[in-house]
């Protein structure tokens, strides 16, 4: 017998909202959708935000300027940007933003705008921004020109600059930064020279520096740090000496220390590490 379960995804700060995905226990998605809901923490206070209107939130949520932003799946691989203030009348599609061929995601607020990655069907999966005051959405830059994608990841704000990883044909997956303009969106450094990329992973900001795992083509995936400049991007520690990797992952700051895990051959057993500056 196939059951039905709900898997809510939660967002705070806007009349707390929750989105409920309905899925069969065998992993298949049924025709019906639970849609966008909100809850005050009680059964009676858990209600649909816009009853009678089909809303199918897909992917991630973000809060900017007092509104909840999300992508609404409209079918045939088309997604629209919506926003909500928690009321029925205040939940609607954002006019003029067009549609996307996959669900926008990696939302990060920076200087009053919401930055995210999205594919408009023309320029691949690239970096976009939405002005939270005007709701105007624009592509920041076609980093990997043409229909190819740059696959923006790990959007991280440090010292009022937005850093992220992106891929282009010249350097592969490397560290980039943006000030919100096309001209100001540039590669910081090519850690692994050439088109292979350094496979940056799990990037986070901690005490004025960026920390991440990267592969320079010689030492495997190891612990790197960056102050946001080419010369200030360096290998911090070759945890597993030589060409093998330690794959630092899951950076989490707690009480002035940065914790992370490593997994080293041949056992690949996870080990917990702590970084203190």
Kinemage of the C-alpha trace (Angstrom):
@kinemage 1
@onewidth
@group {chain A} dominant
@subgroup {mainchain}
@vectorlist {calphas} color= white
{ca unk a 1} P 0.000 0.000 0.000
{ca unk a 2} L 1.319 3.445 -0.935
{ca unk a 3} L 1.000 6.099 1.739
{ca unk a 4} L 1.096 9.875 1.602
{ca unk a 5} L 3.374 11.930 3.811
{ca unk a 6} L 4.143 15.633 4.056
{ca unk a 7} L 7.665 17.019 4.261
{ca unk a 8} L 7.428 20.669 5.291
{ca unk a 9} L 10.207 23.133 4.529
{ca unk a 10} L 10.262 26.024 6.969
{ca unk a 11} L 11.013 29.720 6.712
{ca unk a 12} L 10.896 32.296 9.471
{ca unk a 13} L 10.555 36.086 9.771
{ca unk a 14} L 7.455 36.535 7.609
{ca unk a 15} L 4.316 35.639 9.579
{ca unk a 16} L 5.999 32.319 9.856
{ca unk a 17} L 5.358 30.504 6.608
{ca unk a 18} L 5.795 26.877 5.799
{ca unk a 19} L 5.675 25.009 2.538
{ca unk a 20} L 4.441 21.450 2.466
{ca unk a 21} L 5.496 18.971 -0.205
{ca unk a 22} L 3.310 15.934 -0.595
{ca unk a 23} L 5.025 12.762 -1.742
{ca unk a 24} L 4.226 9.071 -1.839
{ca unk a 25} L 6.251 6.950 0.531
{ca unk a 26} L 7.762 5.207 -2.501
{ca unk a 27} L 9.348 8.525 -3.492
{ca unk a 28} L 6.988 9.457 -6.333
{ca unk a 29} L 5.211 12.796 -6.401
{ca unk a 30} L 1.411 12.578 -6.729
{ca unk a 31} L -0.643 14.980 -8.909
{ca unk a 32} L -1.907 16.989 -5.963
{ca unk a 33} L 0.289 19.617 -4.299
{ca unk a 34} L 0.091 20.802 -0.724
{ca unk a 35} L 1.165 24.316 -1.680
{ca unk a 36} L 2.120 27.283 0.501
{ca unk a 37} L 0.989 27.260 4.122
{ca unk a 38} L 1.665 29.227 7.287
{ca unk a 39} L 1.559 28.284 10.933
{ca unk a 40} L 1.490 29.980 14.301
{ca unk a 41} L 2.514 26.721 15.921
{ca unk a 42} L -0.976 25.379 16.590
{ca unk a 43} L -3.290 23.109 14.624
{ca unk a 44} L -5.889 25.857 14.291
{ca unk a 45} L -3.268 28.365 13.237
{ca unk a 46} L -1.873 26.183 10.454
{ca unk a 47} L -3.656 27.271 7.269
{ca unk a 48} L -3.149 27.731 3.546
{ca unk a 49} L -1.791 31.181 2.697
{ca unk a 50} L -3.923 31.640 -0.419
{ca unk a 51} L -6.850 29.185 -0.354
{ca unk a 52} L -8.346 28.363 -3.729
{ca unk a 53} L -5.200 29.299 -5.640
{ca unk a 54} L -2.843 26.606 -6.842
{ca unk a 55} L 0.648 27.462 -5.617
{ca unk a 56} L 3.420 24.918 -5.974
{ca unk a 57} L 6.558 26.253 -4.246
{ca unk a 58} L 9.627 24.530 -5.579
{ca unk a 59} L 13.136 24.542 -4.207
{ca unk a 60} L 14.311 27.139 -1.721
{ca unk a 61} L 12.848 30.085 0.197
{ca unk a 62} L 14.442 33.437 0.969
{ca unk a 63} L 13.471 36.507 3.010
{ca unk a 64} L 14.328 39.981 1.745
{ca unk a 65} L 12.767 43.352 2.527
{ca unk a 66} L 10.110 41.773 4.747
{ca unk a 67} L 8.824 39.419 2.035
{ca unk a 68} L 9.201 35.710 1.439
{ca unk a 69} L 10.476 34.862 -2.046
{ca unk a 70} L 10.158 31.512 -3.765
{ca unk a 71} L 9.830 29.837 -7.160
{ca unk a 72} L 6.427 28.543 -8.256
{ca unk a 73} L 6.367 25.535 -10.571
{ca unk a 74} L 3.934 26.159 -13.417
{ca unk a 75} L 4.633 22.981 -15.399
{ca unk a 76} L 6.673 21.985 -18.447
{ca unk a 77} L 9.941 22.877 -16.686
{ca unk a 78} L 8.821 26.463 -16.147
{ca unk a 79} L 9.209 28.314 -12.869
{ca unk a 80} L 8.049 31.814 -11.874
{ca unk a 81} L 9.267 34.043 -9.060
{ca unk a 82} L 6.648 34.797 -6.404
{ca unk a 83} L 6.653 36.681 -3.137
{ca unk a 84} L 4.442 36.710 -0.055
{ca unk a 85} L 3.871 38.845 3.021
{ca unk a 86} L 1.936 36.005 4.631
{ca unk a 87} L -1.493 37.175 3.469
{ca unk a 88} L -3.634 35.971 0.570
{ca unk a 89} L -3.651 39.362 -1.157
{ca unk a 90} L 0.069 39.799 -0.559
{ca unk a 91} L 1.012 36.521 -2.234
{ca unk a 92} L 1.496 36.865 -5.976
{ca unk a 93} L 3.723 36.382 -8.980
{ca unk a 94} L 6.361 39.073 -9.438
{ca unk a 95} L 5.486 40.808 -12.700
{ca unk a 96} L 8.172 41.239 -15.332
{ca unk a 97} L 10.537 38.557 -14.054
{ca unk a 98} L 9.744 36.078 -16.821
{ca unk a 99} L 10.104 32.352 -16.293
{ca unk a 100} L 12.998 29.984 -15.723
{ca unk a 101} L 13.652 26.477 -16.987
{ca unk a 102} L 14.773 25.234 -13.586
{ca unk a 103} L 14.004 26.282 -10.064
{ca unk a 104} L 16.015 29.365 -8.992
{ca unk a 105} L 18.105 28.767 -5.896
{ca unk a 106} L 21.122 29.583 -3.734
{ca unk a 107} L 19.332 32.765 -2.604
{ca unk a 108} L 21.573 35.225 -0.753
{ca unk a 109} L 20.716 38.788 0.300
{ca unk a 110} L 23.374 41.373 -0.486
{ca unk a 111} L 23.018 45.178 -0.422
{ca unk a 112} L 19.232 45.147 -0.657
{ca unk a 113} L 19.024 42.617 -3.466
{ca unk a 114} L 18.467 38.902 -3.574
{ca unk a 115} L 21.140 37.056 -5.549
{ca unk a 116} L 20.479 33.614 -6.934
{ca unk a 117} L 21.276 31.268 -9.780
{ca unk a 118} L 18.750 30.570 -12.511
{ca unk a 119} L 18.375 29.453 -16.120
{ca unk a 120} L 16.217 31.614 -18.397
{ca unk a 121} L 16.441 29.104 -21.240
{ca unk a 122} L 18.905 31.252 -23.193
{ca unk a 123} L 22.084 31.748 -21.212
{ca unk a 124} L 22.270 28.642 -19.092
{ca unk a 125} L 22.360 28.575 -15.301
{ca unk a 126} L 23.901 31.924 -14.332
{ca unk a 127} L 24.026 34.592 -11.602
{ca unk a 128} L 20.889 36.757 -11.216
{ca unk a 129} L 19.700 39.391 -8.776
{ca unk a 130} L 16.342 40.757 -7.721
{ca unk a 131} L 16.016 44.255 -6.257
{ca unk a 132} L 13.920 43.722 -3.127
{ca unk a 133} L 12.589 47.302 -3.279
{ca unk a 134} L 11.433 47.284 -6.911
{ca unk a 135} L 11.207 43.526 -7.643
{ca unk a 136} L 13.226 44.040 -10.835
{ca unk a 137} L 15.130 40.864 -11.739
{ca unk a 138} L 18.174 40.906 -14.016
{ca unk a 139} L 20.984 38.572 -14.938
{ca unk a 140} L 24.185 39.943 -13.400
{ca unk a 141} L 26.537 38.374 -15.935
{ca unk a 142} L 26.699 35.520 -18.414
{ca unk a 143} L 29.843 34.083 -16.838
{ca unk a 144} L 29.990 31.067 -19.126
{ca unk a 145} L 28.832 32.730 -22.381
{ca unk a 146} L 26.074 31.251 -24.491
{ca unk a 147} L 23.802 28.360 -23.492
{ca unk a 148} L 26.446 26.780 -21.243
{ca unk a 149} L 26.045 27.198 -17.479
{ca unk a 150} L 28.401 28.575 -14.835
{ca unk a 151} L 26.643 26.698 -12.000
{ca unk a 152} L 27.013 29.392 -9.345
{ca unk a 153} L 27.437 27.968 -5.835
{ca unk a 154} L 28.334 28.994 -2.282
{ca unk a 155} L 27.246 32.652 -2.412
{ca unk a 156} L 28.960 34.149 0.634
{ca unk a 157} L 29.183 37.760 1.822
{ca unk a 158} L 32.520 38.880 3.290
{ca unk a 159} L 33.517 42.499 3.998
{ca unk a 160} L 30.621 43.819 1.887
{ca unk a 161} L 31.634 41.786 -1.158
{ca unk a 162} L 29.673 38.828 -2.504
{ca unk a 163} L 31.875 35.819 -3.259
{ca unk a 164} L 30.831 32.613 -4.986
{ca unk a 165} L 32.134 29.796 -7.132
{ca unk a 166} L 31.439 29.616 -10.845
{ca unk a 167} L 32.591 27.723 -13.908
{ca unk a 168} L 33.736 28.997 -17.295
{ca unk a 169} L 35.499 27.378 -20.244
{ca unk a 170} L 38.838 29.067 -19.541
{ca unk a 171} L 39.381 28.142 -15.887
{ca unk a 172} L 36.696 25.677 -14.850
{ca unk a 173} L 35.180 25.963 -11.376
{ca unk a 174} L 36.971 28.718 -9.427
{ca unk a 175} L 36.463 31.567 -6.924
{ca unk a 176} L 34.588 34.681 -8.153
{ca unk a 177} L 33.278 37.912 -6.652
{ca unk a 178} L 30.721 40.563 -7.597
{ca unk a 179} L 29.667 44.081 -6.645
{ca unk a 180} L 26.352 43.560 -8.428
{ca unk a 181} L 27.465 44.790 -11.860
{ca unk a 182} L 28.627 42.836 -14.891
{ca unk a 183} L 31.934 44.703 -14.965
{ca unk a 184} L 32.431 44.104 -11.254
{ca unk a 185} L 31.830 40.357 -11.529
{ca unk a 186} L 35.279 38.815 -11.921
{ca unk a 187} L 37.290 35.718 -11.150
{ca unk a 188} L 39.407 36.175 -8.016
{ca unk a 189} L 41.981 33.480 -8.674
{ca unk a 190} L 42.651 30.380 -10.775
{ca unk a 191} L 43.747 27.941 -8.061
{ca unk a 192} L 44.165 25.049 -10.483
{ca unk a 193} L 45.577 26.765 -13.605
{ca unk a 194} L 43.841 25.828 -16.832
{ca unk a 195} L 40.323 24.615 -17.642
{ca unk a 196} L 40.061 21.785 -15.100
{ca unk a 197} L 38.961 23.940 -12.158
{ca unk a 198} L 39.747 23.530 -8.478
{ca unk a 199} L 36.400 22.008 -7.399
{ca unk a 200} L 35.857 24.466 -4.534
{ca unk a 201} L 33.500 23.017 -1.951
{ca unk a 202} L 31.767 23.989 1.293
{ca unk a 203} L 32.851 27.661 1.304
{ca unk a 204} L 32.099 29.756 4.380
{ca unk a 205} L 33.120 33.098 5.920
{ca unk a 206} L 34.788 33.091 9.330
{ca unk a 207} L 36.535 35.932 11.152
{ca unk a 208} L 37.262 37.982 8.042
{ca unk a 209} L 38.371 35.132 5.797
{ca unk a 210} L 36.854 32.614 3.402
{ca unk a 211} L 37.510 28.940 4.104
{ca unk a 212} L 36.874 26.124 1.677
{ca unk a 213} L 38.108 22.877 0.185
{ca unk a 214} L 39.970 23.151 -3.137
{ca unk a 215} L 42.191 21.101 -5.408
{ca unk a 216} L 45.189 22.831 -7.015
{ca unk a 217} L 45.950 19.817 -9.218
{ca unk a 218} L 48.875 18.682 -7.068
{ca unk a 219} L 47.762 18.196 -3.465
{ca unk a 220} L 44.203 16.934 -3.772
{ca unk a 221} L 41.197 18.525 -2.076
{ca unk a 222} L 42.636 20.332 0.947
{ca unk a 223} L 41.962 23.275 3.283
{ca unk a 224} L 42.322 26.746 1.712
{ca unk a 225} L 41.688 30.274 2.890
{ca unk a 226} L 41.205 33.581 1.085
{ca unk a 227} L 40.931 37.244 2.007
{ca unk a 228} L 39.247 37.883 -1.337
{ca unk a 229} L 42.386 38.661 -3.346
{ca unk a 230} L 44.496 36.533 -5.669
{ca unk a 231} L 47.616 36.837 -3.544
{ca unk a 232} L 45.631 36.272 -0.360
{ca unk a 233} L 44.179 32.948 -1.538
{ca unk a 234} L 46.473 30.236 -0.192
{ca unk a 235} L 46.631 26.648 0.945
{ca unk a 236} L 46.178 26.744 4.722
{ca unk a 237} L 47.014 23.117 5.484
{ca unk a 238} L 47.765 19.967 3.495
{ca unk a 239} L 45.980 17.733 5.974
{ca unk a 240} L 46.667 14.560 4.004
{ca unk a 241} L 50.200 15.230 2.637
{ca unk a 242} L 50.853 14.624 -1.029
{ca unk a 243} L 48.409 14.097 -3.915
{ca unk a 244} L 45.730 12.337 -1.854
{ca unk a 245} L 42.893 14.382 -0.453
{ca unk a 246} L 41.338 15.081 2.945
{ca unk a 247} L 38.181 16.768 1.569
{ca unk a 248} L 37.399 19.313 4.342
{ca unk a 249} L 33.638 19.663 4.534
{ca unk a 250} L 30.777 21.046 6.615
{ca unk a 251} L 32.416 24.192 8.017
{ca unk a 252} L 30.526 25.375 11.110
{ca unk a 253} L 31.466 28.237 13.448
{ca unk a 254} L 30.875 27.646 17.175
{ca unk a 255} L 32.138 29.849 20.023
{ca unk a 256} L 34.993 31.392 18.090
{ca unk a 257} L 36.177 28.167 16.436
{ca unk a 258} L 35.536 26.755 12.984
{ca unk a 259} L 34.714 23.061 12.992
{ca unk a 260} L 34.852 20.835 9.933
{ca unk a 261} L 35.129 17.200 8.965
{ca unk a 262} L 37.652 15.369 6.795
{ca unk a 263} L 37.591 11.966 5.123
{ca unk a 264} L 40.951 10.524 4.103
{ca unk a 265} L 41.874 7.447 2.092
{ca unk a 266} L 42.153 4.551 2.406
{ca unk a 267} L 39.350 4.169 4.960
{ca unk a 268} L 37.539 7.458 4.207
{ca unk a 269} L 36.520 7.542 7.848
{ca unk a 270} L 35.282 10.994 8.921
{ca unk a 271} L 37.361 12.961 11.424
{ca unk a 272} L 36.351 16.140 13.252
{ca unk a 273} L 38.768 19.116 13.136
{ca unk a 274} L 38.800 22.544 14.752
{ca unk a 275} L 40.359 25.767 13.484
{ca unk a 276} L 41.134 28.619 15.890
{ca unk a 277} L 42.649 31.930 14.804
